[in-house]
Amino acid sequence: MKARAATPARVDPLFLLPSRYEDRTRVTPIGALVSGSRAVIEGEVMVADVIFRRRRALLVRVSDGSGFINLRFFYFSRAQQEGLARGTMIRCVGEARRGPQGLEMVHPEYRRLGATPEKLDDRLTPIYPLTEGMTQGRVRVAVNKALARLAANPAEDLLPAEVVQRLHLPTLREALEFVHHPPVGTSLSTLAAARHPAQRRLAFEELLAHQLSLQQLKQRVQREPAEPLADAAGMAPRFIASLPFALTGAQRRVLDEVEHDLARDVPMMRLVQGDVGCGKTVVAAAAAARAVGSGRQAAMMAPTELLAEQHWRSFDKWFRPLGITVALLSGSQPARTRRSALEAVASGEVQIAVGTHALFQEGVVFRDLALSIVDEQHRFGVQQRLALSEKGRRGEHVPHQLIMTATPIPRTLAMTAYADLDVSVIDELPPGRTPIRTVVLSEERRAEVVERIHGACREGRQAYWVCTLIEESEELRAQAAEETAAQLAEALPGVRVGLVHGRMPPREKERAMHEFKDGKIQLLVATTVIEVGVDVPNASLMVIENAERMGLAQLHQLRGRVGRGSQESSCVLLYRGPLSALARERLATLRDSNDGFEIARKDLELRGPGELLGTRQTGLADLRVADLIRDADLLPQVRSTAETLLRENEACVAPLAARWIGGAEAYGRVG
C-alpha cells in the first residue's frame, strides 16, 4: 500500500494507513539469516554489555543453538538493560546486517518471552509512518481500538450502498480490516501494487473527498455574483485588431470560452493550459482589454519579478497605443515609485496592474477590480490566488478569475486536479516557430559542446548553460553552477559569462537576467531558476548538464527558454553515464518530441503527478492512498459520484472531507 506521509496526531487511526508490511508469521533460525533481510528470530540472551567505542551502546548477544547474533542499542535505559539479563528468552524483529563481530540487528523491535510459548502473528504486520514521539506499538493499539469501534458503528461508512455495489467495492469495515491486517498468504507485491479491492475502495473514497471539496469550492465561489463584462467600448476587438500577428485557431477558441464566461453574472473560474510559447499571454491580455472596455480594472500576478516585468513590458507595448495605462507593482520597487503606482491603481488611473504576490498584500487597493489573472498557477497556492481575487470584492460581487499554466496535463487529470476550475487548452503553436532540435550527449563530449557555444557567441547569438546544483556534491556528482561559470569563462576567452542561481540576492539575480536580455551577457550559466524566465529571442542554444536527474516536464520547460526567435535553436542534454533504463527513456522522449502534452503524459507515466503538478497548486498533491495515474480508471466514476452526492446527499460531503483532508479541506479560504 503506497501510503504517503501522514500525521498521526491529526489523522483518525483508521486512516493512518501502513506504508508497508512485514511477514512475521514464522521464526527464522539465526543460523539461516542473510545480511540485508528482515526476519523474526527467537533466542536466549547470552551476554548484555554496555560498550564505549565511538558511541556508547548496549550490545546484547543472542543465540538459538543454530547461531549467534548481536543486538545493538544506542538509546537505552537502565531498566531496558536489566530486562535483557543473561538467560532471558526474547523474540526480535529487525534487519540483519554485517557488523564488526558478525551479523547484528540495530534497534530491533523485541519482547521478552515467558515460560508459556507465545503465538506468532497470524496476519501480515503493518508498518506505519511515524512522527516524533510515536511508536509502532502505540499506533497498532490505537488502530485496533478504532477497528473495534468501527465494527460497533458501521454507520461510519459514508459511501452510499448503491455506489459500493455498482463499483463492486467492499464495505469500509472490510477494506480497513484488510489493509490493517492482511491475512497470511496475501502477496506483498500485490499489496505494494495497491490493486486489491480493499485498497481500491480507500483510493476511490480519498479521490472522492478531494473532488467534492474542490467542487464545493467552485460552487461557493459561483454562488457569489460577478458583474458581466460587456465591453461597451469594444476594447477587446480593438486590441486583437492592433496585434501585428493573427491569433491561432486554438487561441481564438479559448478566447471565445473566456469571453462567454466574462459575459455572465457568475464569476469565471477558468484555467488556460498550453505548451511553452503557445500564446496564453495574448489571450490573457484580450480578457484584460474586455475588463477595461467595460470601465473596470484587471490585475495580472506572476511568480517572479522578472516575469512580472516581462508581462508589464508586453502589456504596455500592446495597450499604450489604445490609451490604456498599465502599471508594475513589485516588492523591490523604490518606495516613491511604488507609492505612485499604488495611488494610480487606487484612483483608477491605472487600468491594468501587473505584479508579483505584492499585488494582494495589505496596502494595495483597487478602485474597481473585475478580473484577476494568475500566471504559472503551480507557483502559487490556491489561497494566494483567492487573496488577489478578494481585492476586487465589491459588496456581494467578486471578480472573474483567469488562471494560466505552461504545464500541459492530460484532460482526465486536469478535470480531477482542477475540479474547481473550467479547463481550456491551447494546443497549437503560432506559425513560423522552428522546432527546437534536441540532442543527447555524454559529458565526455563536453569539449565539443563548449566549442559549439564559442561559435554561436562569435556569430552574435546567446546561450544558456543550466546546472542542477549550486554547490558541488560528491554524492550527486553534479557540476556546481559557480564552478561551471568559472571554468567556462576560462575556456571561452572573449565571451561574457554571467551567473544566476537561487541563493543570489534578488537584485543581483534580476540584474544578471536583465544584462542577458539586453545582450550584455552572451552565455548565462544558471540553475533551474530560469525555468520560468524571460523572453530572449537571441538565445538559440541551451545546454543542460546532468539532464538524467531531471523530470521531463522540467526539462521541457527549460528547453522552452530557447526557440523564441527566428533562427534555428538547439538544446543539448548532457548526461553522466551509466544511464538507468528510466533515465534513458526520459531523455529519448525529450529528444524525439517537442509536444508538451505528449511529454507531460510520459512524465506522468514515469514519475507520477506529484512532481508534475507541484506541491502547492492542488490538494491532490497530498494524496495518502490514491495515485492519479494508477487509479486513473476510477476518475470518471469519482466525478459522477461527486456530482450525485452534491445533488442528493450533501450531508456526507463534510465528513468525507474531514476524514481524508482534515483542516486542508478549505482549499479556497483565504488566510
Buried (B, 14 or more C-beta within 10 A) or exposed (E): BBBBEBEBEEBBBBBBBBBBBBBBBEBBBBEEBEEEEBBBBBBBBBEBEEEEEEEEBBBBBBBBEEBBBBBBBEEBEEEBBEBBEEEBBBBBBBBBBEBEEEBBBBEBBBEEBEEEEEEEBEBBBBBBBBEEEBEBEBBBEBBEEBBEEBEEEEEBBBBBEEBBEEBEBBBBBBBBBBBBBBEEEBEEEEBEEBEBEBBBBBBBBBBBBBBBBBBBBBEEBBEEBBBBBEBEBEBBEBBBEEEEEEBBEBBBBBBEBBBEBBBBEBBBBBBBBBBBBBBBBBBBBBBBBBBBBBBBBBBBBBBBBBBBBBBBBBBBEBBEEBEBBBBBBBEEBEEEEBEBBBEBBBEBEBBBBBBBBBBBBEEBEBBBBBBBBBBBBBBBBBBBBBBBBEBBEBEEBBBBBBBBBBBBBBEBBBBBBBBBBBBBBBBBBBEEBEEBEBEBBEBEEBEEBBEBBBEBBEEEBBBBBBBBBBEEEEEEEBBBBBBBBBBBBEBBEEBBBBBBBEEBEEEEBBBBBBBBBEEEBBBBBBBBBBBBBBBBBBBBBBBBBBBBBBBBBBBBBBBBBBBBBEBEBBBBBBBBEEBEEEBBBBBEBBBEBBBBBBBBBBBBEBBBBBBBBBEBBBBBBBBBBBBBBBBBEBBEBBBEBBEEBBEEEEEBBBEBBEBBBBEEBBBBEBE
